[in-house]
């Protein structure tokens, strides 16, 4: 082994912390408020130091850039915020020959320049003559913190709340003074609560035991992870038997607070596991429900089911290519289109192959396996073997923050809702429409249905199309959760069969309950057993279950079951 | 029974004449084997490497070939099927009698062809970063050993980012398991406690990351700076990073440094959730050197696609190929034994502006770069090692391999035990 030392950033001396910068920014803000927004304080000196700091940005390494950010804040120039924002967004460039800094917007190969000193247009220029001023994670954090202190005075309460949370990411003496200054003038409840939580955490360091006790009481029931960490630190015994917190009363209060926080945290963790399980279960149900129709109702083992899902996912990709301006809407458009595409392919498979093989399950299995390979190869030939990027619409990204210990990611939430809708529609179709009636009639007694005038062949084709179409719709949902590639279907086919067999062949409710319980069991096991072992355990449990109840959770009853 | 007829004899004579003509032609070319999967799961990554070798051969032939002979590529498709790798390697060495083979990606495919190369005295250039713990006489490892990728990345997180708590997340197979074993030993040697290390393995192609990401989030909210070292392989990365984004874990709070995510992998996905996360490689496409600019230009012209990206294993093949050409010219022969002897000590320029040198343990000297993912799927280099790091075949941090050394010049051994002063006799483990 060699010694590896850092070359680029071996700059001696500490860099200014984000909060140090933030405090300076706040000082600057206070000054602004006093002087008034429009009156620019004696400009000449500030412009020079601002210009110098800008110059530093062009040549600096990351640590020096952090210092340059501090200089920019110190310069108290009216355009400081715009420059910092541009640096964060990656729109700050410098000219290669004279290292002058510009804010620039890229237009093809050229740049539209803006002079940061005057905020006036500086024309367009060749992009190759300019270099972007880069940032790294540390610098971006510094920048966000600096910008957050500007935002504390924003009229929008949400912006202020985000700014407080940003400042609380690295709480220290500097940020505490900023927050304390803000506390009295803050009108919004949520923002005030956030500020006082932050201040209470800071007060745990106070020399006065009464202040600490008040802080502990303030933090009781808070789900902020930092609060939990700090409180646990208070009551943890050091190696020499002493506590970090000298006062017995404060320690007891902290223990009580911790107890309550712990209870809430484990409650929310259970909720979280339940949600994870339901969302995984929803994916399983979506994947399996089409199969429940073709396998359960028609008795056809369709190994190409996964590939029909894959077609649905690729349909989403193509629709996105067709409407690049409306990514958000494209997913919704893709749902009916994917249904038609996959359903159409399903009808083709049924008319072209399956109908010659009814009653010969082994041959059906092999034939559909062949179809699955053909479909995969067609997709490979059209779209190449590489995975295709399907963008997640903005409304599906991120998470619904219920509190600091529990949040639900939107994409999973929508999948759960989507599965319920698909399931409800399918139930309606099967129970309330004439097609559904015929499907059920054929499933229960083919000969009888035929003699009653039902065109069984036509019903077969439509049922198969329906099941395939649902698979396509499931593919749209999967495109948001996993990779869209030729092998997408293979990874779900086994799980789908598992769900259908577990739930009971021929029973849609069984599929729903079966999928959901498999999902929850899997997610409940995962923290203890790991992802690999959890899957194996579920599979073993399923095999044992099938030994006891070969017809699954909800076996079909009556004469239909005897066939 | 059929009678022999004069016509049949004539055909046979013609066939013999044809075969000897082919043999004569074969003598005029030097055969270069390409053993990369062109179908199956690994095709995504390996097809690019096949094209890279073809481009290098094409270029060399335009310069007049090697020792006045043209190079002829023999491309086979092992189809991401590990036993088939051994079969195809045998075919290349025994039937096609190639002088050198460029190939393999996964460690399991390399392990599968190793005995074939050693039995038939073949020559393999292996271009991918790997877990180390191996040095074969017949293989030159042009990718990174763990001390040229994993260890410097951990050093960066520890010293520059200040990470105190570590998540080692990987796909469940040999490379992540060995790498994480080395990293765990390394972290403990640096004083990291057991409770500050979380290790997690997931199956290939894992897509349901909710629980694991929630656990990482919880692990990372214990008040100490947390970093994730990811040996997650292939397309499981996309849903992983998506889930990180959805659960609002940003690179500024919990950075993820990946060893298997490069430009090629990023070109197929929506990179927005990844921005700011890290990767450690020995080459980035964004490295601004004249050699790299020229290579990108040639590659795009050869592949006839102006958007194609380059990546680290491609650079490894460029270095390996140029080294082999130099070694052949130095040995004045394509005979494997002579080329192997000539290889050690050969230096060729790499694409990031330094020089790669072949060491006696059949590994290279390499610079190590840490990059942050940009929105356009490229990397911004944020840190790099001072000078070059020599590849170490046997990790110094694993109890079993600490005392083992590979040296094919002085010791003539791939796993010489410095304590017992014995070469274990096997060429690989």
Interface residues (C-beta under 8 A of the other chain):
Chain A: X1 X2 X4 X5 X6 X7 X8 X9 X62 X90 X134 X136 X137 X138 X140 X141 X144 X169 X225 X226 X229 X230 X233 X272 X273 X276 X279 X280 X283 X385 X386 X387 X388 X389 X390 X391 X392 X397 X398 X399 X401 X407 X409 X410 X411 X412 X481 X482 X483 X485 X487 X491 X523 X526 X527 X530 X531 X532 X535
Chain B: X39 X41 X43 X44 X47 X147 X151 X152 X155 X156 X159 X160 X161 X172 X200 X201 X202 X203 X205 X206 X207 X208 X210 X211 X212 X214 X215 X221 X222 X223 X235 X238 X239 X242 X243 X245 X246 X247 X248 X251 X252 X253 X255 X268 X269 X270 X273 X276 X368 X372 X375 X380 X382 X383 X384 X385 X386 X389 X390 X392 X396
